[in-house]
Every structure is written in structure tokens, then in C-alpha cells.
Amino acid sequence: MKMDISSRAVLLVAVAAAATIGLAGASFRDNCDIKWNAENAAFSDDGHGLTMSLKSNTSGCLLQTKQQFIYGSVSTRIKLVPGNSAGTVTTYYTSSVGKDHDEIDFEFLGNETGKPYTLHTNVFADGVGKKEMQFVPWFDPTADFHAYTISWTPCMIVWYVDDVPIRVFRNYRDKGIAYPIKRPMFGYSSIWSAEDWCTQGGRVKADWSKAPFVASYRDMVLDVCPCDGSDSCVYGCEGAFGHGGQQQNCAGLSDQQRTKMLEKQKYNRIYDYCVDYKDNKKPGPECSLPQY
């Protein structure tokens, strides 16, 4: 059933007001479920802290938000597995479920003691990914907690580390480039074994004598528009987070943010699918379009 213009306008205002609340200041314990190996998760007393452990190559842990959403900002502070983390992957990402899924990734690929983590980013839209960018952190991500944020709006996706943008992916659906706009996502955190590929191409395996490998999380913030995928909430969330929305807009990065991002991409980026496109045969069409 199609909505008339006046009905849609009222809906946009109502849902936009609701979306300003979302799940801001969420609790890992109260607002999430452990979907895989709950025995490997431990919550802090107040529910705002979480550890997840990897004890063997067949174990690990996965957390999922209870509520789905379309658009918004998801953030948490993470302290990665210290010491020899080779063969381990710690993640923080959003994903829809079902066919032709959408997904926005932060993955942290472990390494040998004394060698840096790889910070891996990717985006899937309509089931298609292969848009990886990788970075070497400019800090020790195992020594303290650092904030990792995914901002998803109708106009662009931005990945932040400690409030510094490191990457932007623009919505160019009007040019035939897939972008996530209609499938609600859950937020996820996980730790798992990927020793066949994640550390130096799989050459270095996990040292299971050092298990359990433990990643720590704090202070999750879900500033999002809850949505079950119905047309009404998709329209409403688009209004709340698009042009004129109260929380996010399509203005792009500030000059200061752009300067910081270009600095990190120049000195810390180690892989860019738009440049190193052997697996894709040629760069994607979005690679020639402005992203910020």
C-alpha cells in the first residue's frame, strides 16, 4: 500500500523524534544476547563491560544486539588480545540477516608478539563485498581501550577510530553502485580463530598454549533508529538520519576531519581495494567518485 505525501511526512516526524533516543548508552548485558558459546563471555557487574575468550580453534564467542536498526552510529571501546595474538580475529560490525545481506565491518587481525595488528574494514551491500581497506594502528591497541565507531546514514558510511575518521563510503546507488538502505542490521562483536588466513596469509598459526585469548569491551553506544524492516520504519529512519535529520546529516566530513583522515590513509593504510585490485580484476566504479 502506498502512502500519500502528507501521511509520510507525519510518519517521518514521529519516527525521527523516536530515533533521537534509540539505544544510546546501551548495556552489553541488557541490550545484547550471546549467540555463540555464552560460557566464553563475562559481563562486568554494571553490564557495561564485557570480555570474550577464544580457548581453541573450534571455540570463540559472538554477541548480537537484541534490536535491529536502520541508520545511526554504533560505537564501543575495545582492548584487543595482548601478546601473541596470531591466528585470532576480534570483530565489531553490523550486519543484516538473510539473502543478499548488508554488512559494515571492523575486524582486528592478530599477529606475533611485537608485530602490529591489522585493522581491516569492509562493506557489503546486496550481498557483494570485496571493498576492503586495511590499516596499521598508530597506537598499541592492546595497552588500553580505544573507541571504534561505525556511522551509517542514507548518504555515507564512516569508520572512526577514537573520533578520527579513517574511511568513507558514499551512497552512489543512483549510479548503479550497491549501498545498504533497506535491510535492518544487528550490531555484533566476536572473537574467533582464523589461523588459516589472518596472520601473514596463514603462515603464522595460533599458539594455543597461550589460550585463552581475551578481548575486552566497554561502553557500547547505539545511537540508532530501531527498525524491523517494515516500509514505515525504513521511511522514518531515512528521514531521521538523512537531510534535515536531528542526529546525522549528509554534510560530509569537516575540513579538520578530512585532513586527519587523509593523514591516516597516507601513513597507516596498507591495503586499498581501489589500488590493489588484483582479486577484483579492475577497480570498482565508486573508486573514481568522490567519497568525502
Backbone as CSV, one residue per row, in Angstrom:
resi,resn,N_x,N_y,N_z,CA_x,CA_y,CA_z,C_x,C_y,C_z
1,MET,0.844,-1.195,0.000,0.000,0.000,0.000,0.876,1.241,0.000
2,LYS,0.609,2.204,-0.876,1.396,3.412,-0.950,0.859,4.465,0.001
3,MET,1.767,5.230,0.595,1.384,6.326,1.472,1.230,7.594,0.654
4,ASP,0.245,8.453,1.026,0.219,9.765,0.410,1.295,10.636,1.046
5,ILE,1.585,11.775,0.442,2.694,12.616,0.888,2.497,13.112,2.300
6,SER,1.277,13.511,2.640,1.043,14.051,3.987,1.215,12.986,5.046
7,SER,0.763,11.756,4.775,0.910,10.670,5.756,2.366,10.331,5.973
8,ARG,3.137,10.322,4.880,4.547,10.008,5.020,5.276,11.091,5.801
9,ALA,4.893,12.352,5.584,5.533,13.457,6.304,5.301,13.344,7.802
10,VAL,4.057,13.004,8.198,3.758,12.837,9.626,4.572,11.696,10.201
11,LEU,4.658,10.605,9.442,5.419,9.437,9.904,6.889,9.788,10.100
12,LEU,7.463,10.525,9.155,8.868,10.885,9.258,9.137,11.686,10.518
13,VAL,8.257,12.630,10.834,8.447,13.444,12.045,8.355,12.592,13.288
14,ALA,7.359,11.692,13.332,7.161,10.868,14.524,8.325,9.927,14.752
15,VAL,8.771,9.240,13.702,9.853,8.282,13.870,11.166,8.994,14.128
16,ALA,11.359,10.165,13.512,12.580,10.927,13.764,12.693,11.295,15.230
17,ALA,11.587,11.672,15.848,11.623,12.012,17.268,11.974,10.800,18.107
18,ALA,11.396,9.642,17.755,11.710,8.422,18.499,13.158,8.021,18.319
19,ALA,13.677,8.247,17.110,15.036,7.789,16.809,16.093,8.563,17.565
20,THR,15.742,9.742,18.066,16.735,10.510,18.807,17.081,9.823,20.118
21,ILE,16.252,8.893,20.550,16.530,8.148,21.780,17.284,6.870,21.464
22,GLY,16.726,6.075,20.528,17.390,4.841,20.120,17.798,3.993,21.305
23,LEU,19.031,3.472,21.277,19.565,2.647,22.354,20.834,3.277,22.908
24,ALA,20.893,4.605,22.924,22.101,5.289,23.390,22.446,4.825,24.799
25,GLY,23.746,4.631,25.068,24.188,4.195,26.375,23.772,2.771,26.684
26,ALA,23.783,1.910,25.681,23.296,0.545,25.846,24.210,-0.274,26.750
27,SER,23.626,-1.314,27.329,24.343,-2.248,28.183,24.568,-3.548,27.420
28,PHE,25.796,-4.067,27.470,26.059,-5.361,26.838,25.136,-6.429,27.417
29,ARG,24.951,-6.405,28.718,24.175,-7.456,29.375,22.688,-7.325,29.087
30,ASP,22.158,-6.091,29.098,20.718,-5.896,28.985,20.232,-5.748,27.555
31,ASN,21.062,-5.251,26.667,20.620,-4.946,25.310,21.184,-5.891,24.254
32,CYS,21.886,-6.932,24.700,22.504,-7.877,23.758,22.287,-9.310,24.226
33,ASP,22.459,-10.227,23.303,22.440,-11.659,23.598,23.758,-12.281,23.139
34,ILE,24.235,-13.265,23.902,25.381,-14.053,23.457,24.832,-15.192,22.612
35,LYS,25.147,-15.170,21.315,24.552,-16.117,20.381,25.408,-17.356,20.149
36,TRP,26.655,-17.319,20.606,27.561,-18.450,20.379,28.521,-18.554,21.553
37,ASN,28.526,-19.713,22.215,29.439,-20.015,23.321,29.352,-18.991,24.458
38,ALA,28.188,-18.942,25.075,27.975,-17.998,26.178,28.954,-18.218,27.326
39,GLU,29.469,-19.421,27.464,30.418,-19.702,28.537,31.741,-18.960,28.345
40,ASN,31.964,-18.416,27.155,33.198,-17.676,26.888,33.029,-16.166,27.024
41,ALA,31.876,-15.732,27.521,31.608,-14.304,27.743,31.462,-14.031,29.228
42,ALA,31.938,-12.870,29.660,31.785,-12.456,31.054,31.462,-10.968,31.088
43,PHE,30.375,-10.616,31.786,29.958,-9.227,31.902,30.485,-8.618,33.192
44,SER,30.750,-7.322,33.143,31.074,-6.599,34.372,29.820,-6.483,35.231
45,ASP,29.980,-6.097,36.484,28.844,-6.017,37.400,27.763,-5.065,36.905
46,ASP,28.178,-3.951,36.265,27.185,-2.981,35.805,26.678,-3.270,34.396
47,GLY,27.205,-4.294,33.745,26.751,-4.673,32.421,27.345,-3.868,31.284
48,HIS,28.155,-2.877,31.604,28.729,-2.010,30.570,30.132,-2.445,30.150
49,GLY,30.606,-3.525,30.705,31.879,-4.117,30.307,31.683,-5.566,29.928
50,LEU,32.549,-6.074,29.063,32.417,-7.433,28.553,33.788,-7.958,28.160
51,THR,34.053,-9.218,28.475,35.205,-9.907,27.897,34.703,-11.116,27.121
52,MET,35.390,-11.399,26.018,35.088,-12.587,25.233,36.377,-13.351,24.999
53,SER,36.309,-14.672,25.151,37.507,-15.514,25.139,37.484,-16.509,23.991
54,LEU,38.674,-16.779,23.485,38.888,-17.808,22.478,39.813,-18.852,23.094
55,LYS,39.302,-20.071,23.275,40.038,-21.096,24.003,40.609,-22.189,23.110
56,SER,40.060,-22.341,21.909,40.549,-23.360,20.975,40.138,-22.956,19.572
57,ASN,40.627,-23.687,18.586,40.301,-23.309,17.214,38.877,-23.650,16.817
58,THR,38.123,-24.256,17.708,36.714,-24.523,17.437,35.790,-23.754,18.371
59,SER,36.367,-22.899,19.200,35.543,-22.123,20.126,35.588,-20.664,19.721
60,GLY,35.176,-19.805,20.613,35.103,-18.378,20.347,33.874,-17.833,21.040
61,CYS,33.378,-16.681,20.560,32.225,-16.078,21.205,31.612,-15.052,20.257
62,LEU,30.294,-14.894,20.296,29.587,-13.947,19.439,28.472,-13.272,20.226
63,LEU,28.462,-11.962,20.184,27.421,-11.146,20.815,26.623,-10.437,19.739
64,GLN,25.305,-10.327,19.947,24.409,-9.657,18.995,23.446,-8.750,19.748
65,THR,23.212,-7.545,19.242,22.207,-6.678,19.851,20.830,-7.324,19.729
66,LYS,19.970,-7.054,20.700,18.627,-7.623,20.664,17.763,-6.964,19.604
67,GLN,18.049,-5.710,19.328,17.191,-4.946,18.433,17.897,-4.640,17.115
68,GLN,17.143,-4.710,16.034,17.643,-4.306,14.725,17.471,-2.805,14.535
69,PHE,18.168,-2.260,13.566,18.083,-0.826,13.313,18.439,-0.528,11.865
70,ILE,18.020,0.633,11.418,18.461,1.177,10.131,19.003,2.577,10.385
71,TYR,20.234,2.779,10.058,20.953,4.037,10.185,21.265,4.386,11.644
72,GLY,22.344,5.108,11.791,22.771,5.552,13.105,24.255,5.336,13.312
73,SER,24.640,5.417,14.557,26.047,5.291,14.937,26.172,4.216,16.004
74,VAL,27.056,3.255,15.775,27.324,2.214,16.765,28.790,2.322,17.168
75,SER,29.035,2.275,18.459,30.390,2.520,18.947,30.655,1.695,20.199
76,THR,31.885,1.294,20.365,32.317,0.674,21.607,33.814,0.872,21.763
77,ARG,34.286,0.724,22.981,35.715,0.797,23.261,36.234,-0.627,23.438
78,ILE,37.361,-0.926,22.778,37.891,-2.287,22.765,39.362,-2.273,23.144
79,LYS,39.766,-3.243,23.956,41.175,-3.533,24.204,41.432,-4.923,23.650
80,LEU,42.292,-5.002,22.649,42.490,-6.243,21.915,43.364,-7.236,22.669
81,VAL,43.361,-8.460,22.175,44.143,-9.549,22.766,45.616,-9.139,22.836
82,PRO,46.231,-9.167,24.016,47.640,-8.771,24.133,48.588,-9.912,23.786
83,GLY,49.869,-9.565,23.623,50.888,-10.581,23.393,50.765,-11.229,22.030
84,ASN,50.995,-12.524,21.978,50.940,-13.260,20.720,49.476,-13.544,20.369
85,SER,48.939,-12.743,19.468,47.534,-12.884,19.066,47.398,-13.486,17.677
86,ALA,48.478,-14.053,17.140,48.457,-14.642,15.790,47.320,-15.650,15.664
87,GLY,46.655,-15.632,14.520,45.584,-16.589,14.254,44.239,-16.207,14.810
88,THR,44.148,-15.092,15.539,42.881,-14.676,16.146,42.301,-13.480,15.407
89,VAL,40.973,-13.421,15.381,40.260,-12.273,14.818,39.255,-11.779,15.864
90,THR,39.350,-10.508,16.184,38.376,-9.839,17.039,37.568,-8.897,16.153
91,THR,36.256,-8.855,16.329,35.434,-8.074,15.404,34.457,-7.158,16.123
92,TYR,34.022,-6.158,15.368,32.943,-5.267,15.769,32.284,-4.819,14.471
93,TYR,31.019,-5.188,14.267,30.423,-4.942,12.958,28.902,-4.894,13.041
94,THR,28.289,-4.486,11.938,26.840,-4.534,11.808,26.502,-5.422,10.625
95,SER,25.368,-6.118,10.690,25.006,-6.992,9.583,23.510,-7.269,9.592
96,SER,22.935,-7.348,8.394,21.574,-7.847,8.257,21.616,-9.374,8.232
97,VAL,20.459,-9.982,8.195,20.376,-11.436,8.114,19.618,-11.809,6.844
98,GLY,19.859,-13.015,6.355,19.144,-13.482,5.193,19.901,-13.266,3.893
99,LYS,19.208,-13.458,2.815,19.788,-13.409,1.471,20.271,-12.007,1.116
100,ASP,21.337,-11.934,0.330,21.875,-10.655,-0.171,22.100,-9.673,0.975
101,HIS,22.833,-10.116,1.991,22.932,-9.348,3.220,23.793,-8.099,3.035
102,ASP,23.583,-7.140,3.939,24.402,-5.945,4.066,25.256,-6.077,5.320
103,GLU,26.444,-5.488,5.304,27.354,-5.616,6.443,28.386,-4.500,6.406
104,ILE,28.745,-3.994,7.591,29.787,-2.975,7.728,30.746,-3.464,8.798
105,ASP,32.024,-3.602,8.443,32.974,-4.344,9.280,34.101,-3.503,9.862
106,PHE,34.411,-3.796,11.125,35.721,-3.628,11.732,36.197,-5.029,12.109
107,GLU,37.356,-5.451,11.616,37.973,-6.701,12.046,39.423,-6.428,12.429
108,PHE,39.859,-7.056,13.499,41.210,-6.827,14.011,41.970,-8.148,13.919
109,LEU,42.916,-8.199,12.994,43.642,-9.433,12.702,44.893,-9.489,13.560
110,GLY,45.000,-10.541,14.374,46.106,-10.665,15.315,47.435,-10.915,14.633
111,ASN,48.515,-10.830,15.437,49.856,-11.000,14.906,50.775,-11.571,15.975
112,GLU,52.011,-11.858,15.586,53.013,-12.313,16.532,53.347,-11.207,17.530
113,THR,53.858,-11.585,18.683,54.267,-10.611,19.690,55.250,-9.610,19.082
114,GLY,54.977,-8.332,19.314,55.863,-7.285,18.818,55.553,-6.805,17.422
115,LYS,54.641,-7.479,16.726,54.254,-7.046,15.390,52.822,-6.500,15.430
116,PRO,52.518,-5.524,14.579,51.250,-4.800,14.723,50.037,-5.596,14.258
117,TYR,48.908,-5.291,14.882,47.623,-5.758,14.382,47.370,-5.179,12.992
118,THR,46.474,-5.823,12.249,45.904,-5.249,11.032,44.454,-4.891,11.312
119,LEU,44.102,-3.623,11.080,42.735,-3.138,11.244,42.067,-3.227,9.872
120,HIS,41.130,-4.148,9.747,40.506,-4.493,8.467,39.100,-3.909,8.415
121,THR,38.765,-3.191,7.330,37.410,-2.660,7.143,36.847,-3.169,5.829
122,ASN,35.521,-3.294,5.790,34.862,-3.757,4.570,33.396,-3.356,4.635
123,VAL,32.742,-3.339,3.496,31.303,-3.096,3.440,30.696,-4.026,2.403
124,PHE,29.588,-4.658,2.783,28.790,-5.480,1.875,27.455,-4.768,1.627
125,ALA,27.012,-4.795,0.378,25.689,-4.269,0.047,25.066,-5.197,-0.989
126,ASP,23.835,-5.611,-0.733,23.144,-6.562,-1.601,23.972,-7.827,-1.803
127,GLY,24.676,-8.231,-0.755,25.442,-9.466,-0.770,26.817,-9.371,-1.388
128,VAL,27.218,-8.190,-1.836,28.504,-8.021,-2.515,29.456,-7.223,-1.631
129,GLY,30.646,-7.803,-1.373,31.666,-7.123,-0.574,32.874,-6.779,-1.434
130,LYS,34.035,-7.288,-1.031,35.299,-7.041,-1.733,35.606,-5.550,-1.848
131,LYS,35.376,-4.841,-0.750,35.694,-3.418,-0.689,36.586,-3.150,0.523
132,GLU,37.626,-3.957,0.648,38.461,-3.922,1.839,39.449,-2.751,1.818
133,MET,39.631,-2.165,2.985,40.765,-1.289,3.268,41.354,-1.735,4.595
134,GLN,42.688,-1.746,4.676,43.365,-2.183,5.892,44.345,-1.120,6.358
135,PHE,44.482,-1.061,7.682,45.331,-0.066,8.315,46.190,-0.719,9.384
136,VAL,47.332,-0.111,9.667,48.133,-0.449,10.840,47.827,0.605,11.901
137,PRO,47.415,0.214,13.104,47.116,1.210,14.140,48.329,2.073,14.452
138,TRP,48.063,3.319,14.801,49.123,4.261,15.165,49.308,4.324,16.686
139,PHE,48.838,3.276,17.365,48.909,3.150,18.817,48.922,1.663,19.130
140,ASP,49.161,1.315,20.367,49.105,-0.086,20.792,47.672,-0.412,21.194
141,PRO,46.920,-1.145,20.386,45.507,-1.400,20.692,45.295,-2.423,21.799
142,THR,46.398,-2.974,22.339,46.291,-3.944,23.435,46.591,-3.323,24.790
143,ALA,47.135,-2.098,24.802,47.564,-1.484,26.053,46.425,-0.782,26.773
144,ASP,45.421,-0.332,26.024,44.320,0.413,26.618,43.110,0.296,25.703
145,PHE,41.987,0.839,26.169,40.765,0.825,25.376,40.772,1.969,24.369
146,HIS,40.304,1.677,23.161,40.150,2.688,22.117,38.760,2.551,21.508
147,ALA,38.198,3.683,21.100,36.834,3.710,20.584,36.812,3.441,19.084
148,TYR,35.924,2.534,18.684,35.729,2.197,17.277,34.259,2.430,16.947
149,THR,34.004,3.238,15.915,32.652,3.686,15.607,32.343,3.481,14.136
150,ILE,31.131,2.974,13.883,30.589,2.887,12.530,29.404,3.846,12.464
151,SER,29.481,4.823,11.567,28.386,5.766,11.330,27.761,5.447,9.980
152,TRP,26.475,5.127,9.994,25.761,4.701,8.790,24.564,5.621,8.576
153,THR,24.561,6.388,7.510,23.448,7.267,7.167,23.004,6.971,5.741
154,PRO,21.887,7.556,5.300,21.475,7.348,3.910,22.487,7.873,2.892
155,CYS,23.404,8.716,3.336,24.344,9.346,2.403,25.719,8.709,2.399
156,MET,26.186,8.227,3.555,27.544,7.707,3.595,27.757,6.854,4.841
157,ILE,28.786,6.015,4.767,29.268,5.241,5.908,30.647,5.785,6.260
158,VAL,30.892,5.990,7.568,32.194,6.463,8.019,32.684,5.550,9.135
159,TRP,33.935,5.123,9.037,34.587,4.344,10.084,35.487,5.296,10.884
160,TYR,35.333,5.294,12.210,36.123,6.159,13.085,36.939,5.322,14.059
161,VAL,38.133,5.801,14.380,38.935,5.268,15.474,39.263,6.430,16.401
162,ASP,38.765,6.372,17.637,38.957,7.471,18.590,38.557,8.806,17.971
163,ASP,37.388,8.839,17.345,36.826,10.051,16.743,37.581,10.542,15.509
164,VAL,38.567,9.791,15.038,39.279,10.146,13.816,38.717,9.303,12.673
165,PRO,38.140,9.906,11.644,37.651,9.114,10.515,38.820,8.522,9.749
166,ILE,38.700,7.254,9.389,39.767,6.613,8.609,39.297,6.231,7.208
167,ARG,37.970,6.232,7.020,37.453,5.796,5.717,36.019,6.273,5.552
168,VAL,35.646,6.580,4.294,34.272,6.957,3.950,33.834,6.146,2.734
169,PHE,32.576,5.696,2.758,31.973,5.043,1.598,30.654,5.738,1.301
170,ARG,30.567,6.413,0.172,29.408,7.222,-0.199,28.313,6.393,-0.865
171,ASN,27.084,6.883,-0.750,25.942,6.271,-1.407,25.862,6.771,-2.852
172,TYR,26.165,5.862,-3.785,26.034,6.164,-5.208,25.091,5.165,-5.876
173,ARG,24.010,4.844,-5.197,23.036,3.932,-5.797,22.464,4.494,-7.099
174,ASP,22.384,5.822,-7.192,21.862,6.431,-8.411,22.784,6.186,-9.605
175,LYS,24.000,5.718,-9.332,24.954,5.381,-10.397,25.148,3.868,-10.522
176,GLY,24.229,3.117,-9.891,24.270,1.671,-10.012,25.216,0.964,-9.061
177,ILE,25.684,1.677,-8.019,26.614,1.101,-7.042,25.833,0.720,-5.789
178,ALA,25.930,-0.528,-5.394,25.146,-1.018,-4.253,25.523,-0.284,-2.968
179,TYR,24.495,0.007,-2.150,24.676,0.682,-0.859,23.553,0.204,0.058
180,PRO,23.849,-0.054,1.334,22.800,-0.558,2.230,21.779,0.523,2.601
181,ILE,20.516,0.303,2.222,19.483,1.307,2.503,18.188,0.733,3.073
182,LYS,17.960,-0.579,2.985,16.627,-1.078,3.319,16.607,-2.272,4.253
183,ARG,17.748,-2.898,4.491,17.762,-4.078,5.351,18.215,-3.676,6.752
184,PRO,17.378,-3.878,7.764,17.823,-3.565,9.132,18.978,-4.463,9.539
185,MET,19.857,-3.925,10.356,21.029,-4.660,10.812,20.992,-4.845,12.329
186,PHE,21.701,-5.862,12.781,22.060,-6.025,14.178,23.496,-5.542,14.357
187,GLY,23.861,-5.208,15.594,25.244,-4.972,15.933,25.858,-6.243,16.508
188,TYR,27.121,-6.511,16.179,27.792,-7.736,16.601,29.186,-7.427,17.145
189,SER,29.630,-8.281,18.062,31.031,-8.352,18.478,31.387,-9.834,18.573
190,SER,32.635,-10.165,18.237,33.008,-11.579,18.287,34.513,-11.743,18.384
191,ILE,34.916,-12.957,18.760,36.310,-13.381,18.672,36.310,-14.817,18.171
192,TRP,37.213,-15.131,17.234,37.216,-16.462,16.639,38.581,-16.750,16.029
193,SER,38.792,-18.009,15.678,40.051,-18.460,15.105,39.988,-18.413,13.582
194,ALA,41.009,-17.801,12.977,41.123,-17.775,11.517,42.584,-17.974,11.143
195,GLU,43.209,-18.953,11.801,44.655,-19.115,11.629,45.053,-19.592,10.236
196,ASP,44.074,-20.011,9.428,44.398,-20.446,8.074,44.656,-19.279,7.127
197,TRP,44.296,-18.024,7.556,44.493,-16.904,6.628,44.856,-15.577,7.286
198,CYS,44.529,-15.362,8.553,44.504,-13.980,9.050,45.862,-13.401,9.407
199,THR,46.848,-14.206,9.742,48.157,-13.682,10.146,49.201,-14.037,9.098
200,GLN,49.683,-13.001,8.433,50.701,-13.166,7.396,50.283,-14.229,6.382
201,GLY,49.015,-14.115,5.963,48.492,-15.019,4.948,48.333,-16.451,5.398
202,GLY,48.278,-16.675,6.716,48.145,-18.031,7.253,49.464,-18.695,7.560
203,ARG,50.567,-18.007,7.281,51.885,-18.610,7.538,52.112,-18.801,9.033
204,VAL,51.624,-17.872,9.852,51.807,-17.949,11.299,50.500,-18.414,11.938
205,LYS,50.554,-19.502,12.667,49.373,-20.084,13.303,49.248,-19.602,14.746
206,ALA,48.092,-19.862,15.326,47.878,-19.536,16.734,48.706,-20.454,17.623
207,ASP,49.213,-19.886,18.699,49.917,-20.674,19.718,48.907,-20.988,20.816
208,TRP,48.292,-22.164,20.726,47.201,-22.494,21.638,47.673,-22.718,23.060
209,SER,48.976,-22.822,23.278,49.478,-22.894,24.652,49.271,-21.568,25.389
210,LYS,49.015,-20.473,24.624,48.783,-19.151,25.221,47.298,-18.883,25.469
211,ALA,46.435,-19.803,25.064,44.994,-19.624,25.262,44.643,-19.665,26.755
212,PRO,43.573,-18.995,27.172,42.605,-18.308,26.318,43.089,-16.930,25.856
213,PHE,42.673,-16.560,24.643,42.903,-15.228,24.112,41.667,-14.391,24.462
214,VAL,41.886,-13.243,25.094,40.769,-12.480,25.659,40.746,-11.069,25.093
215,ALA,39.596,-10.683,24.532,39.342,-9.309,24.088,38.368,-8.664,25.060
216,SER,38.587,-7.391,25.360,37.772,-6.677,26.344,37.030,-5.521,25.678
217,TYR,35.771,-5.357,26.082,34.904,-4.313,25.528,34.334,-3.469,26.659
218,ARG,34.125,-2.164,26.371,33.493,-1.262,27.333,32.612,-0.249,26.598
219,ASP,31.598,0.216,27.314,30.876,1.450,26.958,30.324,1.420,25.539
220,MET,29.437,0.474,25.276,28.761,0.428,23.987,27.740,1.558,23.884
221,VAL,27.713,2.214,22.739,26.723,3.256,22.461,26.058,2.926,21.135
222,LEU,24.739,2.801,21.146,23.955,2.545,19.943,23.005,3.724,19.741
223,ASP,23.427,4.682,18.971,22.643,5.879,18.682,21.970,5.659,17.334
224,VAL,20.902,4.874,17.333,20.362,4.297,16.105,18.857,4.490,16.022
225,CYS,18.304,4.112,14.869,16.865,4.133,14.648,16.350,2.696,14.627
226,PRO,15.730,2.228,15.713,15.225,0.851,15.744,14.241,0.608,14.604
227,CYS,14.365,-0.555,13.956,13.530,-0.821,12.778,13.429,-2.318,12.552
228,ASP,12.213,-2.789,12.252,12.002,-4.209,11.974,12.011,-4.518,10.482
229,GLY,12.243,-3.516,9.654,12.277,-3.718,8.217,11.002,-3.350,7.502
230,SER,9.953,-2.958,8.217,8.711,-2.546,7.569,8.922,-1.246,6.801
231,ASP,8.093,-1.006,5.788,8.233,0.203,4.978,8.147,1.458,5.833
232,SER,7.258,1.437,6.832,7.055,2.641,7.638,8.310,3.030,8.401
233,CYS,8.995,2.071,9.025,10.182,2.445,9.796,11.373,2.719,8.884
234,VAL,11.437,2.084,7.719,12.508,2.405,6.771,12.388,3.851,6.329
235,TYR,11.183,4.286,5.974,10.965,5.678,5.590,11.277,6.625,6.747
236,GLY,10.803,6.246,7.936,11.007,7.113,9.089,12.469,7.261,9.448
237,CYS,13.208,6.169,9.423,14.625,6.233,9.760,15.412,7.009,8.713
238,GLU,15.003,6.885,7.457,15.654,7.671,6.414,15.488,9.161,6.689
239,GLY,14.288,9.565,7.122,14.060,10.974,7.442,14.829,11.428,8.663
240,ALA,14.943,10.528,9.654,15.628,10.894,10.893,17.123,11.085,10.697
241,PHE,17.710,10.321,9.789,19.164,10.333,9.651,19.653,10.904,8.322
242,GLY,18.734,11.368,7.497,19.132,11.959,6.228,19.168,13.470,6.303
243,HIS,18.900,14.127,5.194,18.905,15.583,5.144,17.892,16.133,6.151
244,GLY,18.322,17.020,7.007,17.436,17.630,7.982,17.205,16.805,9.221
245,GLY,17.792,15.634,9.301,17.623,14.794,10.478,18.234,15.439,11.713
246,GLN,17.789,14.983,12.886,18.223,15.600,14.135,19.548,15.057,14.635
247,GLN,19.969,13.893,14.151,21.188,13.308,14.686,22.335,13.288,13.686
248,GLN,22.083,12.786,12.504,23.115,12.655,11.486,22.660,13.434,10.265
249,ASN,23.577,13.869,9.435,23.194,14.552,8.207,24.136,14.135,7.089
250,CYS,23.930,14.738,5.948,24.686,14.372,4.759,25.695,15.437,4.371
251,ALA,26.116,16.219,5.321,27.019,17.322,5.013,28.426,16.852,4.695
252,GLY,28.772,15.624,5.061,30.119,15.127,4.837,31.049,15.477,5.977
253,LEU,32.327,15.216,5.789,33.318,15.474,6.828,33.668,16.956,6.876
254,SER,34.048,17.405,8.055,34.567,18.762,8.181,35.972,18.828,7.592
255,ASP,36.465,20.025,7.378,37.827,20.164,6.854,38.844,19.515,7.787
256,GLN,38.635,19.671,9.097,39.563,19.088,10.065,39.498,17.568,10.021
257,GLN,38.303,17.006,9.939,38.164,15.553,9.849,38.799,15.021,8.571
258,ARG,38.591,15.726,7.481,39.155,15.290,6.198,40.680,15.286,6.250
259,THR,41.248,16.297,6.862,42.705,16.367,6.990,43.240,15.190,7.801
260,LYS,42.582,14.882,8.915,43.015,13.766,9.753,42.886,12.438,9.019
261,MET,41.790,12.269,8.285,41.591,11.015,7.571,42.646,10.816,6.491
262,LEU,42.911,11.845,5.721,43.909,11.727,4.662,45.294,11.434,5.227
263,GLU,45.575,11.961,6.411,46.860,11.671,7.063,46.958,10.197,7.423
264,LYS,45.881,9.645,8.010,45.899,8.219,8.380,45.955,7.339,7.135
265,GLN,45.272,7.736,6.078,45.309,6.937,4.856,46.684,6.989,4.200
266,LYS,47.381,8.095,4.339,48.710,8.218,3.745,49.747,7.401,4.500
267,TYR,49.701,7.448,5.830,50.772,6.857,6.629,50.429,5.499,7.241
268,ASN,49.132,5.168,7.378,48.753,3.948,8.092,47.974,2.948,7.258
269,ARG,47.505,3.337,6.101,46.771,2.392,5.264,47.759,1.480,4.535
270,ILE,47.518,0.180,4.601,48.430,-0.781,3.980,47.771,-1.550,2.845
271,TYR,46.443,-1.439,2.701,45.758,-2.086,1.583,44.531,-1.262,1.223
272,ASP,44.319,-1.072,-0.085,43.172,-0.324,-0.599,42.677,-1.045,-1.839
273,TYR,41.452,-1.568,-1.784,40.922,-2.346,-2.900,40.827,-1.532,-4.188
274,CYS,40.794,-0.202,-4.064,40.733,0.637,-5.255,42.088,0.721,-5.967
275,VAL,43.158,0.392,-5.242,44.505,0.438,-5.813,45.034,-0.967,-6.066
276,ASP,44.870,-1.845,-5.060,45.351,-3.233,-5.152,44.178,-4.131,-5.517
277,TYR,43.781,-4.093,-6.776,42.520,-4.716,-7.187,42.702,-6.005,-7.978
278,LYS,43.771,-6.751,-7.675,44.031,-7.987,-8.414,42.861,-8.963,-8.324
279,ASP,42.286,-9.112,-7.110,41.190,-10.071,-6.939,39.924,-9.621,-7.662
280,ASN,39.746,-8.310,-7.801,38.550,-7.765,-8.434,38.742,-7.523,-9.932
281,LYS,39.934,-7.798,-10.465,40.257,-7.631,-11.885,40.398,-6.166,-12.290
282,LYS,39.539,-5.296,-11.746,39.625,-3.877,-12.040,38.980,-3.119,-10.873
283,PRO,39.323,-1.845,-10.685,38.733,-1.095,-9.574,37.237,-0.909,-9.768
284,GLY,36.498,-0.882,-8.656,35.071,-0.650,-8.734,34.772,0.748,-9.229
285,PRO,33.583,0.955,-9.797,33.240,2.277,-10.329,33.233,3.375,-9.278
286,GLU,32.973,2.991,-8.010,32.975,4.002,-6.945,34.368,4.556,-6.685
287,CYS,35.396,3.825,-7.106,36.777,4.258,-6.832,37.142,5.547,-7.553
288,SER,36.409,5.871,-8.621,36.688,7.102,-9.355,35.769,8.247,-8.946
289,LEU,34.941,8.023,-7.926,33.984,9.037,-7.485,34.406,9.618,-6.136
290,PRO,34.069,10.877,-5.854,34.396,11.472,-4.556,33.744,10.696,-3.406
291,GLN,34.497,10.469,-2.350,33.976,9.719,-1.206,33.830,10.572,0.052
292,TYR,34.295,11.805,0.047,34.239,12.624,1.272,34.223,14.094,0.894
